[in-house]
Amino acid sequence: MTLYHFGNCLALSYIPFWIVYKYCGLSEYGAFWKCVQAGGVYALTQLGKMLLLATFFPTSGDYSQDDPDNFSPLQELLKCTVDLIDLIGLSVVMSRIAGKGHTKVLIAGLGWAGAELVLSRLLVLWVGARGTEFDWKYIQKSFEANISIVHFLSVTALVWLYSRHDLPKQLLPAVVILIGFHSYKSVICDMISHIMHMYSWSLLAFKAVFSLTMALIVLHIYGGVATLAV
């Protein structure tokens, strides 16, 4: 039964990646190893971020749903600033991918989200979801992996837009603001959770709505610029 629960969580986490890879045309380009390479850059980027966090930021003030009172907005904001390194990593990945804009965005975003899932959630699912007691939090982590796909594809599209020399000047502030919202998404969600006492499924729903709303705005801007580029 525990292995069955683990299989359900794994399928819920990974099948959306396969759907995006299969039906967005990446399989036709044979882009699997390019996605793996993007995941490798993600791993190196996270290693650099860990070194920075361990060097410059103390462990006090870490936010946790198990201890919601231990929350420092300034500390979390500074820590999220380190996440801006992800933008550099995504830019490097896309600069090494030959092809059209949507291909670069899909490969970099999917590889980034896939690596985040493997490094951040796979071990947790393997150890926890196979436990003797059923816990909904592992289903929630699987849903969070699906939210991460939307989030990282949006971030990658914004990085691509920002790198475009033909980006209309009136759209540049919107792109920068959206990059800020995506980069500080975790601290925004933590602050909302702390202020409104949103936890578990309600917090997961908020993250889903937040990511989907931002993604629709990014898609609207991306579609217009991509049409002009063609």
GUBALO-354750 format. One record per residue: x, y negated, z of N, C-alpha, C, O, CB in turn. Coordinates in steps of 0.1 Angstrom, whole numbers, plus 2048, in hexadecimal, padded with zeros to 3 digits. Each point is the difference from the previous one (the first is absolute). Glycine has a CB too. Example, Ala and Ser with C-alpha at 12.3 -4.5 7.8 and 13.67 -1.06 7.14 Angstrom:
BEGIN
DOLO npx npy npz capx capy capz cpx cpy cpz opx opy opz cbpx cbpy cbpz
DOLO 884 839 84E  7F7  7F4  800 809 7F4 800 80A 800 807  7E3  80C  805
DOLO 80F 7E9 7ED  809  7F5  800 7F8 7F5 808 805 7F5 801  807  811  7E9
//
This chain:
BEGIN
DOLO npx npy npz capx capy capz cpx cpy cpz opx opy opz cbpx cbpy cbpz
DOLO 808 80C 800  7F8  7F4  800 809 7F3 800 7FD 7F7 7F9  7F1  816  813
DOLO 81C 7F4 7FC  809  7F4  800 807 7FE 7F3 802 7F4 7FC  802  810  81D
DOLO 800 807 7E1  807  7FE  7F2 7F6 7FB 7F6 803 7F9 7F7  80C  81A  80F
DOLO 7E4 7F1 7FC  7F6  7FB  7F7 7FE 7F1 802 7FE 7F9 7F6  7F6  81E  80A
DOLO 80C 7E5 80C  7FF  7F1  803 80C 7F9 7FA 7FE 7F5 7FA  7F5  810  81B
DOLO 819 800 7EC  80C  7FA  7FA 7FE 7FF 7F1 804 7F6 7FA  80A  813  819
DOLO 7ED 802 7E7  7FE  800  7F2 7F6 7F5 7FB 802 7FA 7F6  804  81F  80A
DOLO 7F0 7E5 808  7F6  7F6  7FD 806 7F2 800 7FE 7F8 7F7  7F0  817  812
DOLO 81A 7EF 802  807  7F3  801 80A 7FD 7F5 801 7F5 7FB  7FC  80D  81E
DOLO 80A 809 7E4  80A  7FF  7F5 7F9 7FD 7F3 805 7F8 7F8  80B  818  814
DOLO 7E5 7F7 7F1  7F9  7FE  7F3 7FA 7F2 800 801 7F9 7F5  7FA  81F  80A
DOLO 800 7E3 80C  7FA  7F3  800 80B 7F5 7FE 7FD 7F5 7FB  7F1  814  815
DOLO 81E 7FA 7F4  80B  7F6  7FF 806 800 7F2 803 7F6 7FB  802  80D  81D
DOLO 7FD 809 7E2  808  801  7F4 7F8 801 7F3 805 7FB 7F6  80B  810  818
DOLO 7E4 7FA 7F3  7F8  801  7F3 7FE 7F2 7F9 800 7FF 7F4  7F4  815  816
DOLO 809 7E1 7FE  7FF  7F3  7F9 80C 7FC 7F9 7FF 7F9 7F5  7F1  800  81C
DOLO 81C 80B 7F4  80D  7FD  7F8 800 808 7F3 804 7FA 7F6  808  802  820
DOLO 7F0 810 7EA  7FF  808  7F4 7F6 7FA 7F6 803 800 7F4  804  815  819
DOLO 7EE 7E7 7F8  7F6  7FA  7F7 805 7F3 7FA 7FE 7FF 7F3  7F0  80A  81B
DOLO 819 7EF 7F9  805  7F4  7FA 80B 803 7F6 800 7FA 7F5  7FB  7FA  820
DOLO 80E 816 7EF  80B  804  7F7 7FA 806 7F3 805 7FD 7F5  80A  807  81F
DOLO 7E7 804 7ED  7FA  808  7F5 7F8 7F7 7F7 802 800 7F3  7FE  814  81B
DOLO 7F7 7E4 7F7  7F6  7F9  7F8 804 7F1 7FD 7F8 7FA 7FA  7F7  816  810
DOLO 81C 7EC 7FB  805  7F2  7FC 80A 801 7F5 807 7F6 7FD  7F4  802  81A
DOLO 808 814 7E4  809  802  7F5 80E 802 803 809 801 7F7  7E8  7F1  7FD
DOLO 813 80F 819  80E  802  804 805 80D 7FC 80C 802 7FC  7F1  7EE  816
DOLO 7FA 81A 7EE  804  80E  7FC 804 800 7F1 809 809 7FD  7E8  801  815
DOLO 809 7EE 7E6  804  800  7F2 80E 7FA 7FE 807 803 7F6  7E1  7FA  804
DOLO 81C 7FA 80F  80E  7FA  7FF 80A 809 807 80C 7FD 7FF  7EA  7ED  800
DOLO 806 821 807  80A  808  808 807 7F8 80A 80C 800 802  7F7  80E  7EA
DOLO 7F4 7EA 81C  806  7F7  809 802 805 80E 802 7F9 80A  7F3  7F6  7E9
DOLO 80A 81E 80F  801  806  80E 80D 7FD 806 801 7FB 80C  7F0  817  7ED
DOLO 81A 7F0 800  80D  7FD  806 803 7F1 802 808 7FC 809  800  819  7ED
DOLO 7F2 7E3 802  801  7F2  803 7F9 7FC 80D 804 7F7 807  7FD  805  7E0
DOLO 7F3 80B 81B  7F9  7FD  80D 809 805 80C 800 7FA 80A  7EA  808  7EA
DOLO 81D 809 80A  809  805  80A 80B 7F7 803 804 7FD 80B  7F6  81A  7EE
DOLO 80C 7E3 7FC  80A  7F6  801 7FB 7F4 808 807 7FA 808  804  80E  7E3
DOLO 7E9 7F3 812  7FA  7F5  807 7FF 804 80F 802 7F7 808  7F1  801  7E3
DOLO 809 814 818  7FF  805  80E 80E 7FF 806 801 7FE 80C  7EB  810  7EE
DOLO 81E 7F6 7FF  80E  7FF  806 804 7F2 803 806 7FE 80B  800  816  7E8
DOLO 7F6 7E2 805  803  7F2  803 7F8 7FC 80C 805 7F9 809  7FF  802  7DF
DOLO 7EF 80A 81A  7F8  7FD  80C 808 805 80C 800 7F9 80A  7EA  809  7E9
DOLO 81B 80B 80D  807  805  80B 80C 7F8 804 802 7FD 80C  7F7  819  7ED
DOLO 80F 7E5 7FD  80B  7F8  803 7FC 7F2 806 806 7FB 809  807  810  7E5
DOLO 7E8 7F0 80D  7FB  7F3  805 7FB 801 80E 803 7F7 808  7F6  803  7E1
DOLO 800 811 81A  7FC  802  80E 80B 802 80A 800 7FC 80B  7EB  80E  7EC
DOLO 820 7FC 804  80C  802  808 806 7F2 804 804 7FE 80B  800  819  7EA
DOLO 7FD 7E1 801  805  7F2  802 7F7 7F9 80A 805 7F8 808  805  808  7E1
DOLO 7E9 801 815  7F7  7F9  809 801 805 80F 7FF 7F9 809  7F1  804  7E4
DOLO 812 810 814  802  806  80D 80C 7FB 807 800 7FD 80C  7F4  817  7ED
DOLO 817 7EA 800  80C  7FB  805 7FE 7F1 805 805 7FC 80A  809  814  7E7
DOLO 7EB 7E8 806  7FD  7F2  804 7F8 7FF 80C 802 7F8 809  800  802  7DF
DOLO 7F3 80F 819  7F7  7FF  80B 807 805 80D 7FE 7FA 80B  7EF  80A  7E6
DOLO 81C 806 80E  807  805  80C 80A 7F6 805 803 7FF 80C  7F9  818  7EC
DOLO 809 7E1 7FE  80B  7F6  804 7FB 7F3 806 805 7FB 809  809  80F  7E5
DOLO 7E7 7F1 80B  7FC  7F3  804 7F3 7FF 808 7FC 7F5 805  80F  804  7E6
DOLO 7ED 812 816  7F3  7FF  807 800 80A 80B 803 80C 7FE  7F2  7ED  7ED
DOLO 807 803 821  7FE  809  80B 7F4 809 7FE 7F8 7FD 7F8  814  7F2  817
DOLO 7F4 81B 7F9  7F4  809  7FF 7F4 7FC 808 7F5 805 7FE  81B  80D  7FF
DOLO 7F2 7E4 80B  7F4  7FB  808 7F6 7F9 7F7 804 7F9 7F6  80B  804  81E
DOLO 7E5 804 7F0  7F5  7F9  7F8 7FB 808 7F4 7F8 7FB 7F8  812  7F0  80F
DOLO 7FA 822 7F8  7FB  809  7F5 7F1 802 802 7FC 802 80B  81B  809  7F3
DOLO 7E2 7F4 7F7  7F1  802  801 7FC 80E 7FF 806 807 7F7  7F7  7E2  800
DOLO 7FA 81C 811  7FB  80E  7FE 7F2 800 805 7FC 7F9 809  81A  810  7FB
DOLO 7E1 7FF 7F5  7F2  801  804 7FF 807 80D 7F6 7FE 807  804  803  7E1
DOLO 810 807 81C  800  806  80D 802 7F6 80B 7FD 802 80C  80B  813  7EA
DOLO 7FF 7E0 807  803  7F6  80A 7FE 7F2 7FA 809 7F9 7FD  808  816  80E
DOLO 7E2 7ED 7F2  7FD  7F4  7F9 804 7F3 806 801 7F6 7FA  7EC  817  7FD
DOLO 815 7F4 817  804  7F3  807 80E 7FD 7FE 804 7F5 802  7EB  810  80F
DOLO 819 805 7EA  80E  7FD  7FE 802 7FB 7F1 805 807 7F8  802  80B  819
DOLO 7F5 7E1 7ED  800  7FB  7F2 806 7F2 801 7FB 7F7 807  7F1  817  7F2
DOLO 81E 7EF 7FE  806  7F3  7FF 7FF 7FC 7F1 807 805 7F8  809  7FF  81C
DOLO 7E6 7F3 7E9  7FF  7FB  7F2 80C 7FB 7FA 803 803 7F4  7E6  7F8  811
DOLO 81F 7FD 802  80C  7FB  7FB 80A 80B 7FD 807 7FF 7F5  7F6  7EB  817
DOLO 805 81F 7FD  809  80B  7FD 7FC 808 7F4 808 804 7F8  7FC  7FD  821
DOLO 7EF 802 7E6  7FB  808  7F5 802 7F8 7F3 803 806 7F5  7ED  806  81A
DOLO 80E 7E7 7F1  801  7F8  7F4 80F 800 7FC 803 801 7F4  7EA  7F0  813
DOLO 81C 80E 802  80E  800  7FC 804 80E 7FA 808 801 7F7  7FD  7EE  81B
DOLO 7F6 81B 7F4  803  80E  7FB 7FA 801 7F2 807 807 7F7  7F9  802  820
DOLO 7F4 7F2 7E6  7FA  801  7F3 808 7F8 7F6 800 804 7F4  7EA  800  816
DOLO 81D 7F2 7FA  809  7F8  7F7 80B 809 7FA 804 7FE 7F4  7F7  7ED  819
DOLO 809 81F 7FA  80A  809  7FB 7FA 808 7F4 808 805 7F8  803  7FD  81F
DOLO 7E8 800 7E9  7FA  807  7F5 801 7FA 7F3 7FE 806 7F5  7F2  803  81B
DOLO 814 7EA 7F0  802  7F9  7F3 80C 807 7F8 801 7FE 7F4  7F7  7EC  817
DOLO 810 81E 7FC  80A  807  7F9 7FA 80A 7F6 806 803 7F6  80A  7FB  81E
DOLO 7E4 807 7EF  7F9  809  7F7 7FE 7F9 7F2 801 807 7F6  7F3  804  81D
DOLO 80A 7E8 7ED  7FD  7F9  7F3 80D 801 7F8 7FF 801 7F4  7F0  7F0  817
DOLO 81D 80D 7FB  80C  801  7F9 802 80E 7FA 804 802 7F5  806  7ED  81A
DOLO 7F3 81B 7FA  801  80E  7FB 7F7 803 7F4 804 807 7F7  802  800  820
DOLO 7EE 7F4 7EA  7F6  802  7F5 805 7F9 7F3 7FF 806 7F5  7EE  7FD  81B
DOLO 819 7F1 7F2  805  7F9  7F4 80B 808 7FA 801 800 7F3  7F8  7EA  817
DOLO 810 81B 7FE  80B  808  7FA 7FB 80C 7F9 805 804 7F5  80A  7F4  81E
DOLO 7E7 80F 7F3  7FB  80C  7F9 7FA 7FD 7F2 803 806 7F7  7F8  804  820
DOLO 7FD 7EB 7E9  7F9  7FD  7F3 80A 7FB 7F6 7FE 801 7F4  7EE  7F9  819
DOLO 81F 7FF 7F7  80A  7FC  7F7 807 80B 7F9 806 7FE 7F6  7FD  7EE  818
DOLO 7FD 820 7F8  807  80C  7FA 7F6 809 7F9 805 80A 7FB  80C  7F4  818
DOLO 7E3 7FE 7EB  7F6  808  7F9 7FD 7F9 7F3 7FC 7F5 7FF  7FA  814  816
DOLO 80C 7FF 7E0  7FD  7FB  7F3 7F1 803 7FD 7FB 80B 802  81D  7F8  7F6
DOLO 7E2 7F3 802  7F2  802  7FC 7F7 7F4 803 806 7F5 803  7FD  823  802
DOLO 7F0 7E9 7F9  7F7  7F5  802 7FE 7FD 80E 804 808 809  7F1  7FE  7E2
DOLO 805 7EF 818  7FE  7FB  80E 7F8 80A 808 803 803 80B  7FE  7E6  7ED
DOLO 7F4 81D 802  7F7  808  808 808 80D 804 7FD 806 80A  7EE  7F1  7EB
DOLO 81E 80E 802  807  80C  802 80A 7FE 80C 802 808 809  7FC  7FE  7DF
DOLO 809 7EE 818  809  7FD  80B 7F9 7FF 80D 804 805 80A  80A  7EE  7E6
DOLO 7E6 806 810  7F8  7FF  80C 7FC 80D 806 801 803 80C  7F7  7E7  7EC
DOLO 803 81F 7FF  7FB  80D  804 80B 809 806 7FF 806 80A  7EF  7F8  7E5
DOLO 81D 802 809  80B  809  805 806 7FB 80D 802 808 809  804  7FD  7DF
DOLO 7FD 7EE 819  806  7FB  80C 7F6 800 80C 804 805 80B  80A  7EC  7E7
DOLO 7E6 80C 80C  7F6  800  80B 7FD 80E 804 7FF 802 80C  7F8  7E9  7EB
DOLO 807 81E 800  7FD  80E  804 80C 807 806 7FE 807 80A  7F2  7FA  7E3
DOLO 81C 7FC 80E  80C  806  807 802 7FB 80E 804 807 809  806  7FB  7E0
DOLO 7F3 7F1 818  802  7F9  80D 7F6 806 80A 804 803 80C  804  7E8  7E9
DOLO 7EB 816 807  7F6  805  809 802 80F 803 7FE 804 80B  7F2  7EB  7EC
DOLO 815 818 7FF  802  80F  802 80B 802 80A 7FF 809 809  7F9  7FB  7E0
DOLO 813 7F4 816  80B  801  809 7FC 7FC 80E 804 806 80A  80C  7F6  7E4
DOLO 7E8 7FA 813  7FB  7FB  80D 7F7 80B 807 801 802 80C  7FF  7E7  7EC
DOLO 7F9 81F 800  7F8  80B  805 809 80B 805 7FD 805 80B  7F0  7F5  7E6
DOLO 81C 80A 807  809  80B  804 808 7FD 80D 801 808 809  801  7FE  7DF
DOLO 804 7EE 818  809  7FC  80B 7F8 7FC 80D 806 802 80B  80B  7F7  7E4
DOLO 7E3 802 80F  7F9  7FA  80C 7F5 809 805 7FD 800 80C  808  7EA  7EC
DOLO 7F5 81F 800  7F5  807  804 801 80F 7FF 7F9 808 807  7FA  7E4  7F3
DOLO 815 819 7FD  800  80F  7FD 804 808 80D 7F9 809 803  80D  7F2  7E5
DOLO 804 800 81F  805  807  80C 7F5 7FF 80B 7FE 80A 807  81A  7F2  7F3
DOLO 7E2 7F9 807  7F5  7FE  80A 7F5 80A 7FD 7FA 806 809  80C  7E1  7FA
DOLO 7F6 81A 7F1  7F5  809  7FC 804 80F 802 7F8 808 805  800  7E7  7EA
DOLO 815 814 80E  804  80E  802 800 804 80E 7FC 80B 804  812  7F2  7E8
DOLO 7F7 7FA 81D  801  803  80E 7F2 7FF 807 7FC 808 808  81C  7F0  7F8
DOLO 7E1 7FD 7FD  7F3  7FD  807 7F4 807 7FB 7F8 806 807  811  7E5  7FE
DOLO 7F5 816 7ED  7F4  806  7FA 800 80F 802 7F5 806 7FF  80A  7E7  7F1
DOLO 80C 819 813  801  80E  802 7FF 804 80F 802 80B 804  80C  7F7  7E8
DOLO 7EF 7F3 81C  7FE  803  80F 7F4 808 803 7F7 803 7F7  814  7E8  80D
DOLO 7F4 819 808  7F5  809  804 7F3 7F9 802 7F5 806 7FF  81B  808  80C
DOLO 7F1 7E4 7F6  7F3  7F8  802 7FE 7F7 7F4 80A 7FA 7FB  7F9  807  81E
DOLO 7F1 7FF 7E3  7FC  7F7  7F4 801 7F1 805 7FB 7FD 80B  7F7  816  7EA
DOLO 813 7E5 802  801  7F2  804 7FD 7F8 7F3 806 802 7F6  80A  801  81D
DOLO 7E6 7F3 7EE  7FD  7F8  7F4 80B 7F7 7FB 800 7FB 7F5  7E8  806  813
DOLO 822 7FC 801  80A  7F6  7FC 808 805 7F4 806 7F7 7F9  7FB  802  81F
DOLO 800 814 7E6  808  805  7F5 7F8 7FE 7F3 806 7FE 7F5  805  812  819
DOLO 7E8 7F1 7F3  7F7  7FC  7F4 802 7F1 7FD 801 7FC 7F4  7EE  817  812
DOLO 811 7E5 805  802  7F2  7FE 80D 7FD 7F9 801 7F7 7F8  7F1  805  81C
DOLO 819 80B 7F0  80D  7FE  7FA 800 803 7F1 807 7FA 7F8  804  80B  81E
DOLO 7ED 805 7E7  7FF  804  7F2 7F8 7F5 7F8 804 7FD 7F5  7FC  81B  811
DOLO 7F6 7E2 800  7F9  7F5  7F9 80A 7F4 7FF 7FF 7F9 7F6  7EB  80F  813
DOLO 81E 7F6 801  809  7F5  800 80A 801 7F4 805 7F7 7FA  7F9  807  81F
DOLO 805 80F 7E4  809  802  7F4 7F9 7FC 7F3 807 7FB 7F7  804  818  815
DOLO 7E8 7EF 7F3  7F9  7FB  7F4 7FF 7F1 800 802 7FA 7F5  7F1  81B  80C
DOLO 80C 7E4 80B  800  7F2  800 80E 7FB 7FC 801 7F5 7F9  7EE  80B  819
DOLO 81B 807 7F2  80E  7FC  7FC 802 800 7F1 808 7F7 7FB  800  812  81B
DOLO 7F2 800 7E3  801  800  7F1 7FB 7F2 7FB 807 7FA 7F8  7F6  81F  807
DOLO 7F7 7E3 805  7FB  7F4  7FB 809 7F4 804 802 7F7 7F9  7E6  813  809
DOLO 81D 7F7 80B  808  7F5  805 80D 7FE 7F8 803 7F5 7FC  7F3  80F  81B
DOLO 811 807 7E7  80D  800  7F9 7FF 7FD 7F1 808 7F9 7FB  801  816  816
DOLO 7EC 7F6 7E9  7FE  7FC  7F2 7FD 7F1 7FF 805 7FA 7F6  7F2  81D  805
DOLO 802 7E4 80E  7FD  7F1  800 80D 7F8 802 802 7F6 7F9  7E7  80E  810
DOLO 81F 800 801  80D  7F9  802 809 801 7F4 806 7F6 7FC  7F8  80F  81D
DOLO 803 807 7E1  808  801  7F4 7FB 7F7 7F5 808 7FA 7F9  7FD  81E  80E
DOLO 7EE 7E8 7F7  7FB  7F7  7F5 803 7F1 803 803 7F9 7F7  7EA  818  805
DOLO 813 7EB 811  803  7F3  804 80F 7FD 7FD 803 7F5 7FB  7EB  80B  816
DOLO 81A 809 7F2  80F  7FE  7FD 802 7FF 7F1 808 7F8 7FC  7FE  815  819
DOLO 7F3 7FB 7E4  801  7FF  7F1 7FB 7F2 7FB 807 7FA 7F8  7F6  81F  806
DOLO 7F8 7E3 807  7FB  7F3  7FD 80A 7F5 803 802 7F6 7F8  7E6  812  80B
DOLO 81D 7F8 809  809  7F6  804 80D 7FF 7F8 806 7F6 7FE  7F1  80D  819
DOLO 80D 809 7E3  80C  800  7F8 7FE 7FC 7F2 809 7FE 7F8  7FF  814  816
DOLO 7EB 7EC 7EE  7FD  7FC  7F2 803 7F1 7FE 7FC 7F7 808  7F2  81B  7F7
DOLO 81A 7EB 7F6  803  7F3  7FD 7F4 7F8 7FA 7FF 7F4 800  819  813  7FC
DOLO 7DF 801 7FE  7F4  7FA  7FA 7F4 800 809 7F5 7FE 7FB  813  80A  7EF
DOLO 7FA 7FA 823  7F5  7FE  809 7FB 7F2 801 808 7F7 802  801  81C  80C
DOLO 7EA 7EA 7EF  7FB  7F3  801 803 7F9 80D 7FF 807 80B  7EF  7FF  7E5
DOLO 816 7EE 810  805  7F9  80C 7F4 7FF 80B 803 800 80C  80E  7F3  7E6
DOLO 7E3 80C 809  7F5  7FF  809 7FD 80D 808 7F9 800 80A  7FD  7EF  7E7
DOLO 80F 81C 80A  7FF  80D  806 80B 803 80A 7FE 809 809  7F6  7FF  7E3
DOLO 817 7F1 813  80B  803  809 7FD 7FF 80F 803 808 808  80C  7F0  7E6
DOLO 7EA 7FD 816  7FD  7FF  80F 7F7 80C 804 802 805 80B  7FF  7E2  7F4
DOLO 7F5 81D 7F9  7F8  80B  803 808 80D 802 7FD 808 809  7F0  7ED  7EB
DOLO 81C 80D 803  809  80C  800 808 800 80D 801 80A 807  800  7F7  7E0
DOLO 805 7F4 81C  808  7FF  80D 7F8 802 80C 804 807 809  80B  7E9  7EB
DOLO 7E5 80A 80D  7F7  802  80B 7FC 80F 802 800 805 80B  7F8  7E3  7F2
DOLO 805 81E 7F7  7FC  80E  801 80C 809 804 7FE 80A 808  7F1  7F2  7E6
DOLO 81D 800 80E  80C  808  804 801 7FE 80F 804 80A 807  808  7F3  7E3
DOLO 7F2 7F7 81C  800  7FE  80E 7F6 809 807 803 806 80B  805  7E3  7F1
DOLO 7EC 817 7FF  7F5  808  807 804 80F 800 7FE 807 80A  7F1  7E8  7EF
DOLO 816 816 7FC  804  80E  7FF 80C 803 809 801 80A 806  7F6  7F7  7E3
DOLO 813 7F6 817  80C  802  808 7FD 800 80F 806 808 808  807  7EE  7E6
DOLO 7E9 802 816  7FD  7FF  80E 7F3 807 804 7F9 7FD 809  813  7ED  7F8
DOLO 7F0 820 7F6  7F4  807  802 7FF 807 80E 7F6 7FF 807  809  804  7E0
DOLO 80C 803 81D  800  808  80C 7FE 7F7 80C 7F8 804 809  817  80D  7ED
DOLO 7F7 7E3 80B  7FE  7F8  80B 7F2 7F9 800 7FB 7FE 80B  81E  7FE  7F5
DOLO 7E2 802 7F4  7F2  7FA  7FF 7F6 80B 806 7F8 7FC 808  80F  7F6  7E4
DOLO 7FB 81A 810  7F7  80B  805 802 802 80F 7F6 802 807  80B  809  7E2
DOLO 80B 7F4 81C  802  802  80E 7FA 7F4 808 7FA 802 80B  81B  80A  7F0
DOLO 7EC 7E8 800  7FA  7F5  807 7F1 801 800 7FA 7FD 80A  81A  7F5  7EF
DOLO 7E6 812 7FC  7F2  801  7FF 7FB 80B 80A 7F6 7FF 807  80A  7FA  7E1
DOLO 808 812 818  7FD  80B  809 801 7FC 80E 7F7 803 809  811  80D  7E6
DOLO 802 7E8 814  802  7FB  80E 7F5 7F6 805 7FB 801 80B  81E  803  7F2
DOLO 7E3 7F3 7FA  7F7  7F6  803 7F1 805 801 7F9 7FD 809  816  7F2  7EC
DOLO 7EE 81A 801  7F2  804  7FE 7FE 80E 806 7F5 806 800  809  7ED  7EC
DOLO 80D 813 81A  7FF  80D  806 7FB 80B 7F6 7F8 808 803  804  7ED  814
DOLO 80B 80A 7DE  7FC  80A  7F5 80B 80B 800 80C 7FD 7FF  7E8  7F1  7F3
DOLO 807 81E 810  80A  80B  800 7FA 80C 7F8 7F4 800 7FD  815  7F9  81A
DOLO 7FF 811 7E7  7FC  80C  7FA 7F9 7FE 7F2 806 7F9 7F8  7F7  811  81F
DOLO 7F7 7FB 7E8  7F9  7FF  7F2 7FD 7F2 7FC 800 7FC 7F4  7F6  81A  811
DOLO 806 7E1 805  7FD  7F2  7FC 80C 7F9 7FB 7FF 7F8 7F7  7EF  808  81B
DOLO 81E 802 7F4  80C  7FA  7FB 804 806 7F3 805 7F9 7F7  803  804  820
DOLO 7F6 810 7E7  803  806  7F3 7F7 7FA 7F5 804 7FE 7F5  803  817  817
DOLO 7EC 7E9 7F7  7F7  7FA  7F6 804 7F2 7FD 800 7FB 7F5  7EE  813  814
DOLO 817 7EA 801  804  7F2  7FE 80D 801 7F7 800 7F7 7F6  7F7  802  820
DOLO 812 810 7EC  80C  801  7F7 7FC 803 7F2 806 7FB 7F6  808  80C  81E
DOLO 7E8 802 7EA  7FC  804  7F3 7F9 7F4 7F9 803 7FD 7F4  7FA  81A  814
DOLO 7FB 7E2 7FF  7F9  7F4  7FA 80A 7F5 7FC 7FF 7FA 7F6  7EC  80B  817
DOLO 81E 7F9 7FD  80B  7F6  7FD 808 803 7F4 802 7F7 7F8  7FF  804  821
DOLO 804 811 7E6  809  804  7F5 7F8 800 7F3 805 7FC 7F6  808  812  81A
DOLO 7E6 7F7 7F0  7F9  800  7F4 7FC 7F2 7FB 801 7FE 7F4  7F6  818  813
DOLO 806 7E1 802  7FD  7F2  7FC 80C 7FA 7FA 7FF 7F9 7F6  7F1  805  81D
DOLO 81C 803 7F3  80C  7FB  7FB 803 806 7F2 805 7F9 7F7  804  803  821
DOLO 7F5 811 7E7  803  807  7F4 7F7 7FB 7F4 805 7FF 7F5  802  815  819
DOLO 7ED 7E9 7F5  7F7  7FB  7F5 804 7F2 7FC 7FF 7FD 7F4  7EE  811  815
DOLO 818 7EA 800  805  7F3  7FC 80C 801 7F8 802 7F9 7F6  7F4  7FD  81F
DOLO 813 813 7EF  80D  802  7F9 7FD 806 7F2 806 7FB 7F6  806  809  81F
DOLO 7EA 805 7EA  7FC  806  7F3 7FB 7F5 7F7 803 801 7F4  7F8  815  817
DOLO 7FD 7E1 7FA  7FB  7F5  7F7 80B 7F7 7FB 800 7FD 7F4  7EB  804  819
DOLO 81F 7FC 7FB  80B  7F8  7FC 809 807 7F6 804 7FB 7F6  7FB  7F8  81F
DOLO 804 81A 7EF  808  808  7F8 7FB 803 7F2 807 7FF 7F6  801  80C  81F
DOLO 7EA 7F7 7EA  7FA  803  7F4 801 7F4 7F6 802 802 7F4  7EF  80D  818
DOLO 80D 7E5 7FA  801  7F4  7F7 80E 7FE 7FB 802 7FD 7F4  7EC  7F9  819
DOLO 81D 80B 7FC  80D  7FE  7FC 805 80B 7F6 807 7FD 7F6  7FE  7F8  820
DOLO 7F7 818 7ED  804  80B  7F7 7FA 7FE 7F2 806 803 7F6  7FB  80C  81E
DOLO 7F3 7EB 7EB  7F9  7FE  7F3 808 7F5 7F9 802 801 7F4  7E8  805  815
DOLO 81A 7F0 7FE  808  7F5  7F9 80E 805 7FC 805 7FC 7F5  7EF  7F3  819
DOLO 812 81B 7FA  80D  805  7FC 7FF 808 7F3 809 800 7F8  7FD  800  820
DOLO 7EE 807 7E6  7FF  807  7F4 7FE 7F7 7F4 7FE 805 7F5  7F8  80E  818
//
